């Protein structure tokens, strides 16, 4: 049983990249986040991009474990939803939506918006150069 669980966990990144969700996997942000610039001039805290993997979302020191629902293809891109458990000492449950709008040529390097619950929507994010 333990071997089966280990095998499934090792295949998650492969499964995610082979599915439509693979288009979401990567590092996303605005210009300041991708460059990891200081949030405030003379400050000590840097802007952090959003890193999405098969089972996790991370932004800076915030980590969320993701439990994906089947994605929906849309004429202008892809929409996916995940239940997320975020936090460390006090875990909070979120329903996160990921709206990826593709470029005119169908390129999945388009614009990503992250919808946290019903009221908080991120600014448009672009894929960061790795």
C-alpha positions, 0 to 999 in steps of 0.5 A: 500500500505504501509503495502504491502511494509513493508511485502515485505521488511521484507521478503527479507532476507528470499527470499534471503536465499531460493534462490541460492543467499543465498549462497552469503549472509554472511561475506567474506574476507581474513585472515586479513579481517576476523580477522579485523587486522590493515591494517598497523602495528602501524596503526589505521585503521582495515581491513574490511570484505565484508558483503553481505545481501539480499539487501546490500553490506558493507565493512567498512564504504562503503555501496551499495544497491544491485538490483540483476539479476537472478543468473547463476548456473555454473559447478564450482559454482554460478555467480550473478550480481547486479546493485549497488548504492554506496556512501552517498553524491555522489552516484555512480552506479556499476555493480558488479559480484559475482563469487562463486566457490564451493568446490569439495564436492559442499560446498558453503563455497568456494571462492568468487571473486567480480568483480567491473565493468570490470576492478577491481577484488577482491582477493579470499575471503573465508567465515569468521567464525561468 
